[in-house]
Amino acid sequence: MCRHLAYLGPEEPLGRILTEPPHSLFRQSWAPRRQRYGTVNADGFGVGWYAREDPVPARYRRAGPIWADLSFADLARVVRSGAVLAAVRDATLAGADAEAAAAPFAAGRWLFSHNGAVAGWPDSAASLVSALPPVDLLSFEARNDSAFVWALVLHRLRSGDDPARALGETARAFAEAAPASRLNLLLTDGGTIAATAWGDTLWYRTEPGRGTVVASEPYDDDPLWQEVPDRTVLTASSTGVLLAPLEDPAAVPPKEPCS
């Protein structure tokens, strides 16, 4: 149900991160190696990146497969950035909302992607609607589950949560409302990366001088890649990578009633 990637490090052409590696995100659109759900990510793609001294990212999104976009190769060859978030999409409902449903979603300095699916969407998420102000409900970029997940994450960020807490608590809320959901979330503001592993694969590699990559799966066979355990939130910055476990609501025993 999608592959995604975020990069922080020295400025590089987008192609060096997204298309040139032997198992790049570009290749993962038709031949992922570790994807557990779905086989082809042909229902849209998107790339968001940050220009130097500009905190608001640019985005390039399309409704079709990344391999069919002849303009992207030129863009990826010449555009350089030190902070990137990109995704290729396997839609639950193909064609719904066209490129508006393709990650990354954006607001201000933030870029966001969701790899997974909310089980029983949309009925299962009805109990979470009250957590959002009406203005947020009316400003959805798309009508799919990922856009709703993003709205809840963004609301938490605007309410003061740090990125790891915003992602972790949102994943837990959806896991409680729709227990079979897959909730691999990815977020960046151009200076940090936060991500959750919840129901699908997540990997990272970091190396001084070469930056940090967080991705659904490795784009090469470098032994520096490390897999993130399921039910984990990851935070990456210039100081390193931190992993913290996330408690699954389904694993918490119910409280005994008071006698």
Residue pairs with C-beta under 8 A, 6 or more apart in sequence:
1 37
1 38
1 90
1 92
1 115
1 116
1 117
1 182
1 200
2 38
2 41
2 87
2 88
2 89
2 90
2 103
2 113
2 114
2 115
2 116
2 216
3 25
3 28
3 29
3 32
3 35
3 41
3 87
3 88
3 115
3 215
3 216
3 217
4 25
4 85
4 86
4 87
4 88
4 103
4 113
4 115
4 184
4 186
4 215
4 216
5 17
5 18
5 25
5 84
5 85
5 86
5 87
5 213
5 214
5 215
5 216
5 219
6 84
6 85
6 86
6 111
6 186
6 188
6 193
6 195
6 213
6 214
6 215
7 17
7 83
7 84
7 85
7 211
7 212
7 213
8 82
8 83
8 188
8 190
8 191
8 192
8 193
8 211
8 212
8 236
8 237
8 238
9 82
9 210
9 211
9 212
9 213
10 82
10 209
10 210
10 211
11 52
11 80
11 81
11 82
12 80
12 81
12 82
13 76
13 77
13 78
13 79
13 80
14 47
14 49
14 75
14 76
14 77
14 79
14 80
14 81
14 84
14 86
15 73
15 76
15 77
17 24
17 84
17 86
17 213
18 24
18 25
18 26
18 47
18 76
18 84
18 86
19 25
19 26
19 73
19 76
21 219
21 220
22 219
22 220
22 221
23 33
23 217
23 218
23 219
23 220
23 221
24 219
25 66
25 86
25 87
25 88
25 215
25 219
26 66
26 67
26 88
28 35
28 41
28 88
28 216
28 217
28 219
29 40
29 41
29 42
29 45
29 65
29 66
29 67
29 88
30 40
30 41
30 42
30 65
30 67
32 39
32 41
32 216
32 217
33 217
34 201
34 216
34 217
35 41
35 200
35 201
35 216
35 217
36 200
36 201
37 90
37 117
37 182
37 200
38 90
40 90
41 65
41 88
41 89
41 90
42 64
42 65
42 90
43 63
43 65
43 89
43 90
43 91
43 94
43 95
43 102
44 61
44 62
44 63
44 64
44 65
44 88
44 89
44 91
44 98
44 99
44 101
44 102
45 61
45 62
45 65
45 66
45 69
45 86
45 87
45 88
45 89
45 102
46 59
46 60
46 61
46 62
46 86
46 87
46 89
46 99
46 102
46 103
46 104
47 59
47 60
47 61
47 72
47 76
47 84
47 85
47 86
47 104
48 57
48 58
48 59
48 60
48 84
48 85
48 86
48 104
48 106
48 111
49 57
49 58
49 79
49 81
49 83
49 84
49 85
50 57
50 58
50 81
50 82
50 83
50 84
50 190
51 58
51 81
52 82
55 108
55 109
55 189
55 190
56 108
56 109
57 83
57 85
57 104
57 106
57 109
57 111
57 190
59 104
59 106
59 111
60 72
60 75
61 99
61 100
61 102
61 104
62 69
62 72
62 99
62 102
63 95
63 98
63 99
63 102
65 88
66 72
66 88
82 211
83 188
83 190
83 191
85 103
85 104
85 111
85 112
85 113
85 186
85 188
86 104
87 102
87 103
87 104
87 113
87 115
87 186
89 101
89 102
89 103
91 101
91 144
92 117
92 121
92 144
92 145
93 144
96 142
96 143
96 144
97 142
97 143
97 144
97 147
100 141
100 142
101 141
101 142
101 143
101 144
101 146
101 147
103 112
103 113
103 114
103 146
104 111
104 112
104 113
105 111
105 112
105 113
105 141
105 146
105 147
105 150
106 112
107 154
109 189
109 190
110 154
110 157
110 187
110 188
110 189
111 187
111 188
111 189
112 150
112 153
112 154
112 185
112 186
112 187
113 146
113 185
113 186
113 187
114 145
114 146
114 149
114 150
114 183
114 184
114 185
114 186
115 182
115 184
115 185
115 186
115 200
115 216
116 181
116 182
116 183
116 184
116 198
116 199
116 200
117 145
117 181
117 182
118 124
118 125
118 145
118 148
118 149
118 174
118 178
118 181
118 183
119 178
119 179
119 180
119 181
120 178
120 180
121 144
121 145
121 178
122 145
122 148
124 177
124 178
124 181
125 145
125 148
125 174
125 177
125 178
127 177
128 148
128 152
128 173
128 174
128 177
129 137
131 152
131 155
131 173
132 151
132 152
132 155
133 155
136 151
136 154
136 155
137 151
140 147
140 148
140 151
141 147
141 150
149 170
149 174
149 183
149 185
152 170
152 173
152 174
153 166
153 167
153 170
153 185
153 187
156 165
156 166
156 169
156 170
157 163
157 166
161 169
163 187
163 189
163 192
163 194
163 235
164 194
164 233
164 234
164 235
164 242
164 244
166 187
166 194
167 185
167 187
167 194
167 195
167 196
167 233
168 196
168 233
168 244
168 246
170 183
170 185
171 183
171 185
171 196
171 198
171 233
171 246
172 246
172 247
172 248
172 249
174 181
174 183
175 181
175 183
175 198
175 248
175 249
175 250
176 249
176 250
179 249
179 250
181 198
181 199
182 198
182 199
182 200
183 196
183 198
183 199
184 195
184 196
184 197
184 198
184 199
184 200
184 201
184 202
184 216
185 194
185 195
185 196
185 198
186 193
186 194
186 195
186 214
187 193
187 194
187 195
188 194
191 237
191 238
192 235
192 236
192 237
193 212
193 214
193 234
193 235
193 236
193 237
194 233
194 234
194 235
194 236
195 202
195 214
195 228
195 233
195 234
195 236
196 202
196 232
196 233
196 234
196 246
197 228
197 229
197 230
197 231
197 232
197 234
198 230
198 231
198 246
199 230
200 216
201 216
201 217
201 227
202 214
202 215
202 216
202 227
202 228
202 232
202 234
203 214
203 215
203 216
203 217
203 218
203 225
203 226
203 227
203 228
204 212
204 213
204 214
204 215
204 225
204 226
204 228
204 234
204 236
204 241
205 212
205 213
205 218
205 222
205 224
205 225
205 226
206 212
206 213
206 224
206 236
206 240
206 241
207 224
212 236
212 241
213 219
214 234
214 236
218 225
228 234
228 243
229 243
229 245
231 245
231 246
231 247
231 248
232 243
232 244
232 245
232 246
233 243
233 244
233 246
234 241
234 242
234 243
235 241
235 242
235 244
236 242
